[in-house]
Amino acid sequence: MSNPIRYAVVVNDEEQHALWPEGVPLPEGWMSEGFEGTEEECVAHVDRVWPDIRPLSLRRRLADHRSAGTQETR
């Protein structure tokens, strides 16, 4: 038997994605990403659009660190 619940893909300011049951109010800090479907469809969508699961702040820090390291070696 398939899961009759439909989900929305939601995203926060750190660009982290999650599945949220349709019709349930979103928690503070999360907004709809615009994709809705079954759990399976939503998981497949998240896998496509969120290949790097690190939070945005960490990705930025690492990029800044690499950039600073590159500049120091010149």
CHARMM internal coordinates of N, CA and C (Angstrom, degrees):
IC EDIT
DIST 1 N 1 CA 1.4626
DIST 1 CA 1 C 1.5226
ANGL 1 N 1 CA 1 C 109.22
DIST 1 C 2 N 1.3141
ANGL 1 CA 1 C 2 N 117.02
DIHE 1 N 1 CA 1 C 2 N 132.97
DIST 2 N 2 CA 1.4584
ANGL 1 C 2 N 2 CA 120.89
DIHE 1 CA 1 C 2 N 2 CA -178.93
DIST 2 CA 2 C 1.5251
ANGL 2 N 2 CA 2 C 110.69
DIHE 1 C 2 N 2 CA 2 C -83.95
DIST 2 C 3 N 1.3153
ANGL 2 CA 2 C 3 N 114.22
DIHE 2 N 2 CA 2 C 3 N 158.51
DIST 3 N 3 CA 1.4617
ANGL 2 C 3 N 3 CA 121.69
DIHE 2 CA 2 C 3 N 3 CA 179.83
DIST 3 CA 3 C 1.5311
ANGL 3 N 3 CA 3 C 108.52
DIHE 2 C 3 N 3 CA 3 C -77.16
DIST 3 C 4 N 1.3459
ANGL 3 CA 3 C 4 N 119.36
DIHE 3 N 3 CA 3 C 4 N 118.30
DIST 4 N 4 CA 1.4643
ANGL 3 C 4 N 4 CA 121.25
DIHE 3 CA 3 C 4 N 4 CA -177.74
DIST 4 CA 4 C 1.5298
ANGL 4 N 4 CA 4 C 113.49
DIHE 3 C 4 N 4 CA 4 C -77.46
DIST 4 C 5 N 1.3073
ANGL 4 CA 4 C 5 N 117.75
DIHE 4 N 4 CA 4 C 5 N -8.62
DIST 5 N 5 CA 1.4678
ANGL 4 C 5 N 5 CA 121.00
DIHE 4 CA 4 C 5 N 5 CA -177.68
DIST 5 CA 5 C 1.5196
ANGL 5 N 5 CA 5 C 109.47
DIHE 4 C 5 N 5 CA 5 C -73.65
DIST 5 C 6 N 1.3254
ANGL 5 CA 5 C 6 N 115.54
DIHE 5 N 5 CA 5 C 6 N 136.27
DIST 6 N 6 CA 1.4692
ANGL 5 C 6 N 6 CA 120.90
DIHE 5 CA 5 C 6 N 6 CA 174.77
DIST 6 CA 6 C 1.5125
ANGL 6 N 6 CA 6 C 107.61
DIHE 5 C 6 N 6 CA 6 C -103.72
DIST 6 C 7 N 1.3176
ANGL 6 CA 6 C 7 N 114.46
DIHE 6 N 6 CA 6 C 7 N 150.80
DIST 7 N 7 CA 1.4539
ANGL 6 C 7 N 7 CA 120.89
DIHE 6 CA 6 C 7 N 7 CA -174.82
DIST 7 CA 7 C 1.5218
ANGL 7 N 7 CA 7 C 110.86
DIHE 6 C 7 N 7 CA 7 C -126.17
DIST 7 C 8 N 1.3120
ANGL 7 CA 7 C 8 N 114.41
DIHE 7 N 7 CA 7 C 8 N 158.76
DIST 8 N 8 CA 1.4583
ANGL 7 C 8 N 8 CA 122.61
DIHE 7 CA 7 C 8 N 8 CA 170.00
DIST 8 CA 8 C 1.5223
ANGL 8 N 8 CA 8 C 106.60
DIHE 7 C 8 N 8 CA 8 C -115.67
DIST 8 C 9 N 1.3262
ANGL 8 CA 8 C 9 N 116.20
DIHE 8 N 8 CA 8 C 9 N 143.35
DIST 9 N 9 CA 1.4599
ANGL 8 C 9 N 9 CA 120.15
DIHE 8 CA 8 C 9 N 9 CA 173.10
DIST 9 CA 9 C 1.5219
ANGL 9 N 9 CA 9 C 106.14
DIHE 8 C 9 N 9 CA 9 C -85.27
DIST 9 C 10 N 1.3198
ANGL 9 CA 9 C 10 N 115.76
DIHE 9 N 9 CA 9 C 10 N 128.27
DIST 10 N 10 CA 1.4607
ANGL 9 C 10 N 10 CA 121.24
DIHE 9 CA 9 C 10 N 10 CA -179.04
DIST 10 CA 10 C 1.5187
ANGL 10 N 10 CA 10 C 108.87
DIHE 9 C 10 N 10 CA 10 C -119.61
DIST 10 C 11 N 1.3308
ANGL 10 CA 10 C 11 N 115.47
DIHE 10 N 10 CA 10 C 11 N 157.71
DIST 11 N 11 CA 1.4626
ANGL 10 C 11 N 11 CA 121.46
DIHE 10 CA 10 C 11 N 11 CA -177.11
DIST 11 CA 11 C 1.5215
ANGL 11 N 11 CA 11 C 108.36
DIHE 10 C 11 N 11 CA 11 C -139.99
DIST 11 C 12 N 1.3338
ANGL 11 CA 11 C 12 N 116.12
DIHE 11 N 11 CA 11 C 12 N 149.81
DIST 12 N 12 CA 1.4640
ANGL 11 C 12 N 12 CA 120.03
DIHE 11 CA 11 C 12 N 12 CA 177.59
DIST 12 CA 12 C 1.5314
ANGL 12 N 12 CA 12 C 110.15
DIHE 11 C 12 N 12 CA 12 C -113.46
DIST 12 C 13 N 1.3180
ANGL 12 CA 12 C 13 N 117.13
DIHE 12 N 12 CA 12 C 13 N -177.16
DIST 13 N 13 CA 1.4676
ANGL 12 C 13 N 13 CA 121.77
DIHE 12 CA 12 C 13 N 13 CA -177.20
DIST 13 CA 13 C 1.5220
ANGL 13 N 13 CA 13 C 112.99
DIHE 12 C 13 N 13 CA 13 C -64.41
DIST 13 C 14 N 1.3169
ANGL 13 CA 13 C 14 N 117.56
DIHE 13 N 13 CA 13 C 14 N -19.45
DIST 14 N 14 CA 1.4666
ANGL 13 C 14 N 14 CA 122.02
DIHE 13 CA 13 C 14 N 14 CA 177.47
DIST 14 CA 14 C 1.5280
ANGL 14 N 14 CA 14 C 111.29
DIHE 13 C 14 N 14 CA 14 C -89.70
DIST 14 C 15 N 1.3369
ANGL 14 CA 14 C 15 N 116.30
DIHE 14 N 14 CA 14 C 15 N 8.06
DIST 15 N 15 CA 1.4622
ANGL 14 C 15 N 15 CA 124.12
DIHE 14 CA 14 C 15 N 15 CA -178.58
DIST 15 CA 15 C 1.5252
ANGL 15 N 15 CA 15 C 112.45
DIHE 14 C 15 N 15 CA 15 C 61.29
DIST 15 C 16 N 1.3350
ANGL 15 CA 15 C 16 N 116.00
DIHE 15 N 15 CA 15 C 16 N 27.71
DIST 16 N 16 CA 1.4545
ANGL 15 C 16 N 16 CA 121.09
DIHE 15 CA 15 C 16 N 16 CA 173.37
DIST 16 CA 16 C 1.5214
ANGL 16 N 16 CA 16 C 107.58
DIHE 15 C 16 N 16 CA 16 C -85.53
DIST 16 C 17 N 1.3134
ANGL 16 CA 16 C 17 N 116.55
DIHE 16 N 16 CA 16 C 17 N 139.38
DIST 17 N 17 CA 1.4572
ANGL 16 C 17 N 17 CA 122.06
DIHE 16 CA 16 C 17 N 17 CA -177.69
DIST 17 CA 17 C 1.5189
ANGL 17 N 17 CA 17 C 110.31
DIHE 16 C 17 N 17 CA 17 C -108.17
DIST 17 C 18 N 1.3168
ANGL 17 CA 17 C 18 N 115.36
DIHE 17 N 17 CA 17 C 18 N 152.78
DIST 18 N 18 CA 1.4615
ANGL 17 C 18 N 18 CA 121.82
DIHE 17 CA 17 C 18 N 18 CA 177.26
DIST 18 CA 18 C 1.5212
ANGL 18 N 18 CA 18 C 108.61
DIHE 17 C 18 N 18 CA 18 C -153.43
DIST 18 C 19 N 1.3187
ANGL 18 CA 18 C 19 N 115.51
DIHE 18 N 18 CA 18 C 19 N 163.90
DIST 19 N 19 CA 1.4629
ANGL 18 C 19 N 19 CA 121.85
DIHE 18 CA 18 C 19 N 19 CA 173.56
DIST 19 CA 19 C 1.5148
ANGL 19 N 19 CA 19 C 107.55
DIHE 18 C 19 N 19 CA 19 C -100.30
DIST 19 C 20 N 1.3320
ANGL 19 CA 19 C 20 N 114.82
DIHE 19 N 19 CA 19 C 20 N 138.18
DIST 20 N 20 CA 1.4627
ANGL 19 C 20 N 20 CA 119.58
DIHE 19 CA 19 C 20 N 20 CA -178.92
DIST 20 CA 20 C 1.5191
ANGL 20 N 20 CA 20 C 108.23
DIHE 19 C 20 N 20 CA 20 C -134.39
DIST 20 C 21 N 1.3314
ANGL 20 CA 20 C 21 N 117.48
DIHE 20 N 20 CA 20 C 21 N 131.92
DIST 21 N 21 CA 1.4691
ANGL 20 C 21 N 21 CA 119.41
DIHE 20 CA 20 C 21 N 21 CA -179.74
DIST 21 CA 21 C 1.5328
ANGL 21 N 21 CA 21 C 111.26
DIHE 20 C 21 N 21 CA 21 C -59.93
DIST 21 C 22 N 1.3274
ANGL 21 CA 21 C 22 N 115.63
DIHE 21 N 21 CA 21 C 22 N 133.67
DIST 22 N 22 CA 1.4626
ANGL 21 C 22 N 22 CA 119.72
DIHE 21 CA 21 C 22 N 22 CA 177.74
DIST 22 CA 22 C 1.5192
ANGL 22 N 22 CA 22 C 109.62
DIHE 21 C 22 N 22 CA 22 C -61.46
DIST 22 C 23 N 1.3196
ANGL 22 CA 22 C 23 N 115.74
DIHE 22 N 22 CA 22 C 23 N 142.29
DIST 23 N 23 CA 1.4513
ANGL 22 C 23 N 23 CA 121.55
DIHE 22 CA 22 C 23 N 23 CA 177.35
DIST 23 CA 23 C 1.5130
ANGL 23 N 23 CA 23 C 114.41
DIHE 22 C 23 N 23 CA 23 C 88.16
DIST 23 C 24 N 1.3229
ANGL 23 CA 23 C 24 N 117.44
DIHE 23 N 23 CA 23 C 24 N -7.68
DIST 24 N 24 CA 1.4657
ANGL 23 C 24 N 24 CA 121.37
DIHE 23 CA 23 C 24 N 24 CA 177.81
DIST 24 CA 24 C 1.5263
ANGL 24 N 24 CA 24 C 107.07
DIHE 23 C 24 N 24 CA 24 C -98.23
DIST 24 C 25 N 1.3339
ANGL 24 CA 24 C 25 N 118.81
DIHE 24 N 24 CA 24 C 25 N 128.35
DIST 25 N 25 CA 1.4657
ANGL 24 C 25 N 25 CA 120.35
DIHE 24 CA 24 C 25 N 25 CA -179.36
DIST 25 CA 25 C 1.5338
ANGL 25 N 25 CA 25 C 111.51
DIHE 24 C 25 N 25 CA 25 C -56.07
DIST 25 C 26 N 1.3194
ANGL 25 CA 25 C 26 N 115.00
DIHE 25 N 25 CA 25 C 26 N 138.95
DIST 26 N 26 CA 1.4657
ANGL 25 C 26 N 26 CA 120.08
DIHE 25 CA 25 C 26 N 26 CA 179.55
DIST 26 CA 26 C 1.5231
ANGL 26 N 26 CA 26 C 110.61
DIHE 25 C 26 N 26 CA 26 C -72.93
DIST 26 C 27 N 1.3211
ANGL 26 CA 26 C 27 N 116.83
DIHE 26 N 26 CA 26 C 27 N 144.39
DIST 27 N 27 CA 1.4596
ANGL 26 C 27 N 27 CA 118.74
DIHE 26 CA 26 C 27 N 27 CA 174.78
DIST 27 CA 27 C 1.5260
ANGL 27 N 27 CA 27 C 109.87
DIHE 26 C 27 N 27 CA 27 C -71.16
DIST 27 C 28 N 1.3029
ANGL 27 CA 27 C 28 N 116.35
DIHE 27 N 27 CA 27 C 28 N 157.68
DIST 28 N 28 CA 1.4555
ANGL 27 C 28 N 28 CA 121.61
DIHE 27 CA 27 C 28 N 28 CA 179.52
DIST 28 CA 28 C 1.5254
ANGL 28 N 28 CA 28 C 109.74
DIHE 27 C 28 N 28 CA 28 C -56.92
DIST 28 C 29 N 1.3270
ANGL 28 CA 28 C 29 N 115.47
DIHE 28 N 28 CA 28 C 29 N 137.97
DIST 29 N 29 CA 1.4552
ANGL 28 C 29 N 29 CA 120.75
DIHE 28 CA 28 C 29 N 29 CA 177.76
DIST 29 CA 29 C 1.5185
ANGL 29 N 29 CA 29 C 114.66
DIHE 28 C 29 N 29 CA 29 C 93.02
DIST 29 C 30 N 1.3052
ANGL 29 CA 29 C 30 N 117.40
DIHE 29 N 29 CA 29 C 30 N -3.63
DIST 30 N 30 CA 1.4581
ANGL 29 C 30 N 30 CA 121.68
DIHE 29 CA 29 C 30 N 30 CA 179.78
DIST 30 CA 30 C 1.5209
ANGL 30 N 30 CA 30 C 109.31
DIHE 29 C 30 N 30 CA 30 C -117.28
DIST 30 C 31 N 1.3524
ANGL 30 CA 30 C 31 N 116.89
DIHE 30 N 30 CA 30 C 31 N 146.47
DIST 31 N 31 CA 1.4618
ANGL 30 C 31 N 31 CA 121.39
DIHE 30 CA 30 C 31 N 31 CA 176.79
DIST 31 CA 31 C 1.5233
ANGL 31 N 31 CA 31 C 109.12
DIHE 30 C 31 N 31 CA 31 C -138.92
DIST 31 C 32 N 1.3031
ANGL 31 CA 31 C 32 N 115.24
DIHE 31 N 31 CA 31 C 32 N 156.53
DIST 32 N 32 CA 1.4570
ANGL 31 C 32 N 32 CA 120.09
DIHE 31 CA 31 C 32 N 32 CA 179.32
DIST 32 CA 32 C 1.5185
ANGL 32 N 32 CA 32 C 109.70
DIHE 31 C 32 N 32 CA 32 C -65.50
DIST 32 C 33 N 1.3077
ANGL 32 CA 32 C 33 N 116.56
DIHE 32 N 32 CA 32 C 33 N 136.52
DIST 33 N 33 CA 1.4550
ANGL 32 C 33 N 33 CA 122.49
DIHE 32 CA 32 C 33 N 33 CA 178.10
DIST 33 CA 33 C 1.5223
ANGL 33 N 33 CA 33 C 109.93
DIHE 32 C 33 N 33 CA 33 C -86.70
DIST 33 C 34 N 1.3286
ANGL 33 CA 33 C 34 N 116.26
DIHE 33 N 33 CA 33 C 34 N -17.11
DIST 34 N 34 CA 1.4554
ANGL 33 C 34 N 34 CA 120.84
DIHE 33 CA 33 C 34 N 34 CA 176.30
DIST 34 CA 34 C 1.5173
ANGL 34 N 34 CA 34 C 114.64
DIHE 33 C 34 N 34 CA 34 C 108.22
DIST 34 C 35 N 1.3222
ANGL 34 CA 34 C 35 N 117.62
DIHE 34 N 34 CA 34 C 35 N -6.59
DIST 35 N 35 CA 1.4636
ANGL 34 C 35 N 35 CA 120.52
DIHE 34 CA 34 C 35 N 35 CA 179.62
DIST 35 CA 35 C 1.5182
ANGL 35 N 35 CA 35 C 109.16
DIHE 34 C 35 N 35 CA 35 C -104.31
DIST 35 C 36 N 1.3298
ANGL 35 CA 35 C 36 N 116.58
DIHE 35 N 35 CA 35 C 36 N 134.40
DIST 36 N 36 CA 1.4636
ANGL 35 C 36 N 36 CA 122.08
DIHE 35 CA 35 C 36 N 36 CA 178.16
DIST 36 CA 36 C 1.5172
ANGL 36 N 36 CA 36 C 108.63
DIHE 35 C 36 N 36 CA 36 C -134.69
DIST 36 C 37 N 1.3261
ANGL 36 CA 36 C 37 N 116.12
DIHE 36 N 36 CA 36 C 37 N 149.50
DIST 37 N 37 CA 1.4568
ANGL 36 C 37 N 37 CA 119.77
DIHE 36 CA 36 C 37 N 37 CA 177.73
DIST 37 CA 37 C 1.5075
ANGL 37 N 37 CA 37 C 111.43
DIHE 36 C 37 N 37 CA 37 C 170.76
DIST 37 C 38 N 1.3221
ANGL 37 CA 37 C 38 N 114.63
DIHE 37 N 37 CA 37 C 38 N -162.18
DIST 38 N 38 CA 1.4582
ANGL 37 C 38 N 38 CA 120.09
DIHE 37 CA 37 C 38 N 38 CA 176.37
DIST 38 CA 38 C 1.5276
ANGL 38 N 38 CA 38 C 108.65
DIHE 37 C 38 N 38 CA 38 C -71.74
DIST 38 C 39 N 1.3162
ANGL 38 CA 38 C 39 N 115.80
DIHE 38 N 38 CA 38 C 39 N 168.37
DIST 39 N 39 CA 1.4663
ANGL 38 C 39 N 39 CA 119.17
DIHE 38 CA 38 C 39 N 39 CA 177.56
DIST 39 CA 39 C 1.5284
ANGL 39 N 39 CA 39 C 110.28
DIHE 38 C 39 N 39 CA 39 C -57.50
DIST 39 C 40 N 1.3146
ANGL 39 CA 39 C 40 N 116.79
DIHE 39 N 39 CA 39 C 40 N -45.47
DIST 40 N 40 CA 1.4619
ANGL 39 C 40 N 40 CA 121.36
DIHE 39 CA 39 C 40 N 40 CA -179.35
DIST 40 CA 40 C 1.5319
ANGL 40 N 40 CA 40 C 111.49
DIHE 39 C 40 N 40 CA 40 C -61.37
DIST 40 C 41 N 1.3271
ANGL 40 CA 40 C 41 N 117.22
DIHE 40 N 40 CA 40 C 41 N -44.76
DIST 41 N 41 CA 1.4692
ANGL 40 C 41 N 41 CA 120.92
DIHE 40 CA 40 C 41 N 41 CA 179.51
DIST 41 CA 41 C 1.5230
ANGL 41 N 41 CA 41 C 110.91
DIHE 40 C 41 N 41 CA 41 C -63.55
DIST 41 C 42 N 1.3273
ANGL 41 CA 41 C 42 N 116.43
DIHE 41 N 41 CA 41 C 42 N -41.91
DIST 42 N 42 CA 1.4642
ANGL 41 C 42 N 42 CA 120.49
DIHE 41 CA 41 C 42 N 42 CA -178.82
DIST 42 CA 42 C 1.5262
ANGL 42 N 42 CA 42 C 111.61
DIHE 41 C 42 N 42 CA 42 C -67.85
DIST 42 C 43 N 1.3263
ANGL 42 CA 42 C 43 N 117.11
DIHE 42 N 42 CA 42 C 43 N -40.75
DIST 43 N 43 CA 1.4657
ANGL 42 C 43 N 43 CA 120.06
DIHE 42 CA 42 C 43 N 43 CA 177.62
DIST 43 CA 43 C 1.5264
ANGL 43 N 43 CA 43 C 109.94
DIHE 42 C 43 N 43 CA 43 C -62.55
DIST 43 C 44 N 1.3269
ANGL 43 CA 43 C 44 N 117.75
DIHE 43 N 43 CA 43 C 44 N -43.12
DIST 44 N 44 CA 1.4641
ANGL 43 C 44 N 44 CA 121.19
DIHE 43 CA 43 C 44 N 44 CA 178.09
DIST 44 CA 44 C 1.5262
ANGL 44 N 44 CA 44 C 110.59
DIHE 43 C 44 N 44 CA 44 C -61.81
DIST 44 C 45 N 1.3177
ANGL 44 CA 44 C 45 N 117.31
DIHE 44 N 44 CA 44 C 45 N -40.69
DIST 45 N 45 CA 1.4663
ANGL 44 C 45 N 45 CA 121.23
DIHE 44 CA 44 C 45 N 45 CA 178.45
DIST 45 CA 45 C 1.5265
ANGL 45 N 45 CA 45 C 110.65
DIHE 44 C 45 N 45 CA 45 C -63.52
DIST 45 C 46 N 1.3248
ANGL 45 CA 45 C 46 N 117.00
DIHE 45 N 45 CA 45 C 46 N -47.22
DIST 46 N 46 CA 1.4705
ANGL 45 C 46 N 46 CA 120.81
DIHE 45 CA 45 C 46 N 46 CA 179.61
DIST 46 CA 46 C 1.5271
ANGL 46 N 46 CA 46 C 109.83
DIHE 45 C 46 N 46 CA 46 C -60.47
DIST 46 C 47 N 1.3173
ANGL 46 CA 46 C 47 N 118.06
DIHE 46 N 46 CA 46 C 47 N -41.39
DIST 47 N 47 CA 1.4684
ANGL 46 C 47 N 47 CA 121.08
DIHE 46 CA 46 C 47 N 47 CA 177.86
DIST 47 CA 47 C 1.5253
ANGL 47 N 47 CA 47 C 111.41
DIHE 46 C 47 N 47 CA 47 C -59.18
DIST 47 C 48 N 1.3354
ANGL 47 CA 47 C 48 N 117.10
DIHE 47 N 47 CA 47 C 48 N -35.56
DIST 48 N 48 CA 1.4715
ANGL 47 C 48 N 48 CA 120.90
DIHE 47 CA 47 C 48 N 48 CA -179.86
DIST 48 CA 48 C 1.5236
ANGL 48 N 48 CA 48 C 112.46
DIHE 47 C 48 N 48 CA 48 C -74.89
DIST 48 C 49 N 1.3320
ANGL 48 CA 48 C 49 N 117.12
DIHE 48 N 48 CA 48 C 49 N -42.01
DIST 49 N 49 CA 1.4700
ANGL 48 C 49 N 49 CA 119.94
DIHE 48 CA 48 C 49 N 49 CA -170.84
DIST 49 CA 49 C 1.5226
ANGL 49 N 49 CA 49 C 114.16
DIHE 48 C 49 N 49 CA 49 C -94.53
DIST 49 C 50 N 1.3241
ANGL 49 CA 49 C 50 N 118.07
DIHE 49 N 49 CA 49 C 50 N -8.82
DIST 50 N 50 CA 1.4679
ANGL 49 C 50 N 50 CA 120.48
DIHE 49 CA 49 C 50 N 50 CA -175.21
DIST 50 CA 50 C 1.5251
ANGL 50 N 50 CA 50 C 109.78
DIHE 49 C 50 N 50 CA 50 C -131.01
DIST 50 C 51 N 1.3522
ANGL 50 CA 50 C 51 N 117.24
DIHE 50 N 50 CA 50 C 51 N 64.69
DIST 51 N 51 CA 1.4678
ANGL 50 C 51 N 51 CA 119.67
DIHE 50 CA 50 C 51 N 51 CA -176.57
DIST 51 CA 51 C 1.5304
ANGL 51 N 51 CA 51 C 113.42
DIHE 50 C 51 N 51 CA 51 C -71.32
DIST 51 C 52 N 1.3141
ANGL 51 CA 51 C 52 N 117.67
DIHE 51 N 51 CA 51 C 52 N -28.57
DIST 52 N 52 CA 1.4677
ANGL 51 C 52 N 52 CA 121.77
DIHE 51 CA 51 C 52 N 52 CA 179.99
DIST 52 CA 52 C 1.5221
ANGL 52 N 52 CA 52 C 107.40
DIHE 51 C 52 N 52 CA 52 C -107.81
DIST 52 C 53 N 1.3275
ANGL 52 CA 52 C 53 N 117.10
DIHE 52 N 52 CA 52 C 53 N 102.18
DIST 53 N 53 CA 1.4611
ANGL 52 C 53 N 53 CA 120.31
DIHE 52 CA 52 C 53 N 53 CA -171.26
DIST 53 CA 53 C 1.5233
ANGL 53 N 53 CA 53 C 114.00
DIHE 52 C 53 N 53 CA 53 C -82.37
DIST 53 C 54 N 1.3304
ANGL 53 CA 53 C 54 N 116.93
DIHE 53 N 53 CA 53 C 54 N 3.50
DIST 54 N 54 CA 1.4690
ANGL 53 C 54 N 54 CA 117.84
DIHE 53 CA 53 C 54 N 54 CA 177.53
DIST 54 CA 54 C 1.5314
ANGL 54 N 54 CA 54 C 109.64
DIHE 53 C 54 N 54 CA 54 C -69.82
DIST 54 C 55 N 1.3362
ANGL 54 CA 54 C 55 N 117.74
DIHE 54 N 54 CA 54 C 55 N 144.20
DIST 55 N 55 CA 1.4666
ANGL 54 C 55 N 55 CA 120.35
DIHE 54 CA 54 C 55 N 55 CA 177.35
DIST 55 CA 55 C 1.5325
ANGL 55 N 55 CA 55 C 110.67
DIHE 54 C 55 N 55 CA 55 C -59.02
DIST 55 C 56 N 1.3138
ANGL 55 CA 55 C 56 N 116.59
DIHE 55 N 55 CA 55 C 56 N 150.43
DIST 56 N 56 CA 1.4592
ANGL 55 C 56 N 56 CA 122.77
DIHE 55 CA 55 C 56 N 56 CA -178.86
DIST 56 CA 56 C 1.5234
ANGL 56 N 56 CA 56 C 111.85
DIHE 55 C 56 N 56 CA 56 C -54.73
DIST 56 C 57 N 1.3281
ANGL 56 CA 56 C 57 N 118.07
DIHE 56 N 56 CA 56 C 57 N -43.04
DIST 57 N 57 CA 1.4680
ANGL 56 C 57 N 57 CA 120.22
DIHE 56 CA 56 C 57 N 57 CA -178.23
DIST 57 CA 57 C 1.5248
ANGL 57 N 57 CA 57 C 111.09
DIHE 56 C 57 N 57 CA 57 C -61.69
DIST 57 C 58 N 1.3102
ANGL 57 CA 57 C 58 N 118.63
DIHE 57 N 57 CA 57 C 58 N -37.54
DIST 58 N 58 CA 1.4646
ANGL 57 C 58 N 58 CA 121.48
DIHE 57 CA 57 C 58 N 58 CA 178.25
DIST 58 CA 58 C 1.5188
ANGL 58 N 58 CA 58 C 110.59
DIHE 57 C 58 N 58 CA 58 C -69.49
DIST 58 C 59 N 1.3216
ANGL 58 CA 58 C 59 N 117.85
DIHE 58 N 58 CA 58 C 59 N -42.93
DIST 59 N 59 CA 1.4656
ANGL 58 C 59 N 59 CA 120.47
DIHE 58 CA 58 C 59 N 59 CA 178.34
DIST 59 CA 59 C 1.5210
ANGL 59 N 59 CA 59 C 110.45
DIHE 58 C 59 N 59 CA 59 C -60.23
DIST 59 C 60 N 1.3347
ANGL 59 CA 59 C 60 N 117.13
DIHE 59 N 59 CA 59 C 60 N -41.01
DIST 60 N 60 CA 1.4723
ANGL 59 C 60 N 60 CA 120.50
DIHE 59 CA 59 C 60 N 60 CA 179.08
DIST 60 CA 60 C 1.5232
ANGL 60 N 60 CA 60 C 111.34
DIHE 59 C 60 N 60 CA 60 C -65.85
DIST 60 C 61 N 1.3423
ANGL 60 CA 60 C 61 N 116.27
DIHE 60 N 60 CA 60 C 61 N -43.88
DIST 61 N 61 CA 1.4676
ANGL 60 C 61 N 61 CA 119.79
DIHE 60 CA 60 C 61 N 61 CA 179.14
DIST 61 CA 61 C 1.5192
ANGL 61 N 61 CA 61 C 111.24
DIHE 60 C 61 N 61 CA 61 C -60.57
DIST 61 C 62 N 1.3076
ANGL 61 CA 61 C 62 N 117.04
DIHE 61 N 61 CA 61 C 62 N -44.26
DIST 62 N 62 CA 1.4585
ANGL 61 C 62 N 62 CA 120.61
DIHE 61 CA 61 C 62 N 62 CA 179.43
DIST 62 CA 62 C 1.5254
ANGL 62 N 62 CA 62 C 111.17
DIHE 61 C 62 N 62 CA 62 C -65.51
DIST 62 C 63 N 1.3250
ANGL 62 CA 62 C 63 N 117.28
DIHE 62 N 62 CA 62 C 63 N -39.71
DIST 63 N 63 CA 1.4642
ANGL 62 C 63 N 63 CA 120.46
DIHE 62 CA 62 C 63 N 63 CA 177.72
DIST 63 CA 63 C 1.5236
ANGL 63 N 63 CA 63 C 110.59
DIHE 62 C 63 N 63 CA 63 C -64.96
DIST 63 C 64 N 1.3354
ANGL 63 CA 63 C 64 N 117.58
DIHE 63 N 63 CA 63 C 64 N -41.67
DIST 64 N 64 CA 1.4652
ANGL 63 C 64 N 64 CA 121.16
DIHE 63 CA 63 C 64 N 64 CA 177.66
DIST 64 CA 64 C 1.5189
ANGL 64 N 64 CA 64 C 110.79
DIHE 63 C 64 N 64 CA 64 C -63.38
DIST 64 C 65 N 1.3243
ANGL 64 CA 64 C 65 N 116.38
DIHE 64 N 64 CA 64 C 65 N -40.73
DIST 65 N 65 CA 1.4627
ANGL 64 C 65 N 65 CA 121.38
DIHE 64 CA 64 C 65 N 65 CA 179.89
DIST 65 CA 65 C 1.5292
ANGL 65 N 65 CA 65 C 110.35
DIHE 64 C 65 N 65 CA 65 C -64.09
DIST 65 C 66 N 1.3119
ANGL 65 CA 65 C 66 N 117.30
DIHE 65 N 65 CA 65 C 66 N -44.51
DIST 66 N 66 CA 1.4734
ANGL 65 C 66 N 66 CA 121.07
DIHE 65 CA 65 C 66 N 66 CA 178.34
DIST 66 CA 66 C 1.5192
ANGL 66 N 66 CA 66 C 110.25
DIHE 65 C 66 N 66 CA 66 C -64.13
DIST 66 C 67 N 1.3233
ANGL 66 CA 66 C 67 N 116.61
DIHE 66 N 66 CA 66 C 67 N -41.65
DIST 67 N 67 CA 1.4591
ANGL 66 C 67 N 67 CA 120.85
DIHE 66 CA 66 C 67 N 67 CA 179.91
DIST 67 CA 67 C 1.5215
ANGL 67 N 67 CA 67 C 110.68
DIHE 66 C 67 N 67 CA 67 C -63.85
DIST 67 C 68 N 1.3157
ANGL 67 CA 67 C 68 N 117.85
DIHE 67 N 67 CA 67 C 68 N -44.06
DIST 68 N 68 CA 1.4656
ANGL 67 C 68 N 68 CA 122.01
DIHE 67 CA 67 C 68 N 68 CA 179.00
DIST 68 CA 68 C 1.5201
ANGL 68 N 68 CA 68 C 110.25
DIHE 67 C 68 N 68 CA 68 C -64.63
DIST 68 C 69 N 1.3053
ANGL 68 CA 68 C 69 N 118.03
DIHE 68 N 68 CA 68 C 69 N -39.52
DIST 69 N 69 CA 1.4612
ANGL 68 C 69 N 69 CA 121.79
DIHE 68 CA 68 C 69 N 69 CA 178.66
DIST 69 CA 69 C 1.5112
ANGL 69 N 69 CA 69 C 111.49
DIHE 68 C 69 N 69 CA 69 C -65.35
DIST 69 C 70 N 1.3125
ANGL 69 CA 69 C 70 N 117.64
DIHE 69 N 69 CA 69 C 70 N -37.15
DIST 70 N 70 CA 1.4605
ANGL 69 C 70 N 70 CA 122.11
DIHE 69 CA 69 C 70 N 70 CA 178.64
DIST 70 CA 70 C 1.5161
ANGL 70 N 70 CA 70 C 110.24
DIHE 69 C 70 N 70 CA 70 C -66.69
DIST 70 C 71 N 1.3266
ANGL 70 CA 70 C 71 N 117.30
DIHE 70 N 70 CA 70 C 71 N -40.53
DIST 71 N 71 CA 1.4565
ANGL 70 C 71 N 71 CA 120.77
DIHE 70 CA 70 C 71 N 71 CA -178.89
DIST 71 CA 71 C 1.5241
ANGL 71 N 71 CA 71 C 111.35
DIHE 70 C 71 N 71 CA 71 C -68.36
DIST 71 C 72 N 1.3317
ANGL 71 CA 71 C 72 N 118.29
DIHE 71 N 71 CA 71 C 72 N -33.70
DIST 72 N 72 CA 1.4538
ANGL 71 C 72 N 72 CA 121.48
DIHE 71 CA 71 C 72 N 72 CA -178.46
DIST 72 CA 72 C 1.5165
ANGL 72 N 72 CA 72 C 112.20
DIHE 71 C 72 N 72 CA 72 C -69.56
DIST 72 C 73 N 1.3091
ANGL 72 CA 72 C 73 N 119.26
DIHE 72 N 72 CA 72 C 73 N -25.14
DIST 73 N 73 CA 1.4590
ANGL 72 C 73 N 73 CA 121.65
DIHE 72 CA 72 C 73 N 73 CA -175.61
DIST 73 CA 73 C 1.5159
ANGL 73 N 73 CA 73 C 112.86
DIHE 72 C 73 N 73 CA 73 C -87.03
DIST 73 C 74 N 1.2814
ANGL 73 CA 73 C 74 N 118.28
DIHE 73 N 73 CA 73 C 74 N -2.59
DIST 74 N 74 CA 1.4770
ANGL 73 C 74 N 74 CA 121.13
DIHE 73 CA 73 C 74 N 74 CA -179.61
DIST 74 CA 74 C 1.4964
ANGL 74 N 74 CA 74 C 110.97
DIHE 73 C 74 N 74 CA 74 C -78.73
END
COOR INIT
IC SEED 1 N 1 CA 1 C
IC BUILD
